[in-house]
């Protein structure tokens, strides 16, 4: 069933232990050169979380010239395997009580501040680029999640105001989810289900939505 997307995580929500309620990973991103220029992601060990982003003045982070939501503010559910990897990485790096910024002369991709708070410890670090491969990959993965949630909000706007633009959006979504720019497509399963079932949109859009739903359900 489509409703079981990311079910590896969502189906276990009722089994979360009390300690998880007090364990929080907060990710803050800022880059004035792109849109959204700032976003915050709150994540719990069971994969539940909340995402908030506000529109900036720069071009879209994905380079697409299309309408952008002014504010994205929604609860999300990530898969359990993905969430487990995130928290394992954080704990492996002393709850982020490490020096994670390389200070290397590399392109500016945005500051990522990762803060962990839990009964077993706490810590925080901020970086643009980290020489620690695990931390750098962690940052890229979380940015990929944010990009996916933002894209889901954009799809809702395009469906309402420019249905013909869905073809380009869906092509981008399929390509970006394949190369890792977008991660955890299950977070936007609702709008994908809506597109798949909508007889008013292009068949190609419905087909791509179906493909993405199948990928997210694996």
N, C-alpha and C positions, 0 to 999 in steps of 0.2 A: 504494500500500500504506500501511496505517496506520503501519507501522514506519518510514515515511519522513517522518513529521511532523518539521518543522524540519530536513528533510534538507539544505536549503541550507547549514546549518551542520554538521550531524553528519557528512554525507558527506565533508567536507573535513578531518576531524580528523587523518587520517594525513598531510596535507600541511602541517601546522603546522611552521613553522621553529623552530629551537632558541631564537631570541631570544624567542619567545612564551612559552616556559616560564618565563622570568625576568621577564616583564611581568605585573603583577598589579594589579587594581583592587579595593580593599577598601571596602565600604560598610557603615557601622555606623549603626543607627537606634535611637533611644531615646525613649520617651514613656511615663511611668508611668501615664498616664490610660487607656491602651488595652491590649488583649491581642492578640498578644504585645507586651510592653513593650520588648523589646530583641531585635534580630536582627542577624546579620552575613551579608553576601553577598560571596563571593570570586568574581571573574570574570577570565577570561583572554581574549586577543584572538580565540581560535578559538570562543568561546561556551561553553566548558566552565566549570564553576564548582561552588561548594558553598554551601549555605544552612544556617544554624543559627539556631534561635529557641527561646526558652524562655518558658513561660507566665508571665504577670504576674497582677496582681490586678484589673486594670481590665476593662471590658466589651470584647467583640470589636471590632476595628478596623472591621469591616464592619457592625456593629450587629446581626448575627444572634444570636439567643439559642439556642444549640445547644451540643453537647459540643465541647470544645476539646482538641486534642492537647497533652500536657504539654511535649513536646520535639519539634521538627521538625529533623531532621539528615539531609540527603541531598545527593547530587550532582545537578546539574542541567545541562541543555544549552539554551542560548538560540539563537535564529536568528542567522545571520551578519549580515543587514542591521541588525537591532536592535543587535547587539554592535558593529558597525562605527560606528554612529551614536554610541554611548556613548563609545567611545575617541576618535572624532574630536572630540567635544565637549570631552572632558578635555584633549586635546592643544591644542585651539584656545584653551583657557583656561590655558595655561602649566602644564600638568600639575597644575592646581588650586592653583597658587601664586598665588592671588588672594584678595582679601577678598570673600567671597561672602554674608555675612550682612548683611541690609539694616538691621537694628536698628529696623525700622518697627513701629508698634503694630498688629500683626495677630494673628489667632488662632494659638495654639500648636498646631502640627500634628506636632511631633516633631523632634528634632535629627537631621540627616543629616550624617554625617562621611564624606567621600569622599577616599580616599588612593590615589595612584598611585605605583607603583614600577616602574621599567623601566630598560633600558640607555640610553635616550634622555633620562631625567630622572626627577624625583620631586617630589611635592608633596602637600599636604593642605589641605582647608578644611572648615569645619563651619557649618551654617546651619539655621535653622527656615524662613525665607523669604528668597529672594534676589531683588533687583530685576533681576538679569541674567536675562532670559527663558529663555535656553538652559540656564543652571544650574538654574533653578527647574523647567523641564520635565524635565531630567535626573533631578532628585530625585523628581519625581512618577512618572516612568517606572519607576525602580528600586523605589519603594514599590509600584507596581503589580505588578511581578514578585514581590516578597515576598508580597503578598496572594494571588497566584495559587498559589504553592508552599504557603502555609499552607492555602488552601482545598482543595488536593489532599489534604493530610494529613487534613483534616477529613472529606472525602468518604470516605476509607478507613475512618475510625472510624464514620461514620454507616452505611455499608454493612454493617458488622459488627454494630453494636449497635442501630440504629434505621432499618431499610430504608425505612420509610414517610416518614421525614424527608428522603429523597433528593429528593423532588419539590420541596420548598421550596429546597433547596440548589442544585439544577440551574437553577431559575428565576432565582435570584440570580446564578449564575455566567454564565448567558446574557446577562442584562441588564448586569452589571458588565463583562463582556468587550466589550460593545458600546459602552459609554460611556467606557471607558478606566480604570476603577477597577482592573480586572484586566488585566494585560498578559502576553504570551508564554504563552498557554494551552498551547503545545506542551510546556511543562515538566511538565505533569501528564497527558500523553497516555496514560500507562500505566493510571491509574485510569479515565480516560474510555473506553479500549478495553475494560476489564473490565466497565464498566457497560453499554456498548453490546451486549456479547455475553452478558450474564447474563439468562437467561429468567426468573429469579425476581424481578427488579425490575419496576416499572411500565413499561409501554410508553412512556409519556410521558417517563420518565427516559431510556430507551434512545434515544428520538428526539432528545432534547436533547443527549445525549452525542454522537450521530452528527453533529448540526449543528455542535457545537463542534470536533469532529475535522476536519470539512470546512473550517471557517474556519482552523484552525491549519495546515492543509496547503496553503493558498493562497500 
